[in-house]
Amino acid sequence: MATALFDGDGLRDFVAAGEKSSPPVFVGRTEAIADIEAAARRAWKPGASNQGEPGATRVLHGAPGAGKSSILAELAARCGASRGSGAPRVLLLSSADFADISAVYGSLASAVNPREAERLFEATRRGLSVGGALKFLGSGFDGGLDRDRAKGAPAPTMNAFAEWVSGWSGPESAQASPWNFPLIVAIDEAQRLPAGDRTPAAYFVQTIHEATTRLPLTLVLAGLGDTQDRAQEMGLMRGLKLYEVGRLSVEETDELMRGFCSHFGLRADGREPFLAELAAGAEGWPRHLHFALQALGEEALATDGDLGRVSWSTAAKRAAESRLRYYRAQQSREMKAADRLVAAVMRDLRDDMPLSVVVGLIEANAADAPGFRLADSTTPEAFFRRLVHQGALHEGADGRFHCPIPSFRSFLIEEGKRALGFDPGRARPPETEDPDESPSPF
């Protein structure tokens, strides 16, 4: 029977939010979060003029659905719950925010000192000056980078931001709120940051990574498997520490399933085997585990929270359907047009292959035939990057590549088999085949 603590309203909200709902329970990733917090604390040196720590940037990289955004959200929540001088805080940004670098610096100012930032914004709107440091917002907080460039105005810089900080945090500004905490600047979808080491975004991350402004800032970049490459393109060459975000362990998966039940007041006693079987289809992948929890939530709502009356087979079917929709959504237009090529590459892929070998697989299997043909002007290297961005390939800590989700690999191979009704292991339709040819390797 249902427990008296069953949170039907909360579970209903979770299910209604669908794939975009926040995880009700966070498990694992403890090493990465603890390390980021420790790095931020080292960047804060009370009483010293030289703050920050060079080369302390952390990179969280993984395939889509690995839970990178959830890690940043959990980091922000834990830091927000901390108390006392020197406790880290988090400024969450997305790569999309860097379309307007002035707004990025405005967000940074608000995170550091909301009162002083509001004074600055008001002065900017009125065309006034505060301590001569308005230049860190370019030609105006409401202007935006594109408009500033059109006017020929310089882009804001971290040096100008540091000048603004010194204006209200020095001895002459004793009444202003001091900056008495380290700040973690966390950028999600970092693989989409502008390329190049001479852009305003590059200068922003470089000065934090190198601690050149002596401010208590620590940088975290979260993104897909090529995020490290993008960081290096932006001039972050040394001191990057990588955390590969992948599947949860069996123990962590069990903790997640039980934690979900406890969170919403569902009595899991005696239902552990059913929970484990439902989770097994997810292979420990966070996005797929979320699908499993959504499906279980729907079934639990139908029984008023009584897991004894839940149809576990229906929940498993719904979770499997969600995984299939996700896999189909992960196929880009280029992958669908070359579905048999993708299938052949996935067939030949072995765990921990270096970049050159994976690109070689693409070159070896590409052919001038339907489903094997690369799009016009697409190189094998560009097609490889597309597979990385769609989660078919992921770079491990050792720099080698693999498919992070076994069932996604199987799906891509099966899609190639079904394409156009003929074998993805060959480059010609059945009616033109030589009957003496060897059988397909699929």
Beta strands, then each sheet from edge to edge (+ up, - down):
strand 1: 58-61
strand 2: 89-94
strand 3: 183-188
strand 4: 217-223
strand 5: 241-244
strand 6: 394-395
strand 7: 401-402
sheet 1: 2+ 3+ 4+ 1+ 5+
sheet 2: 6+ 7-
end
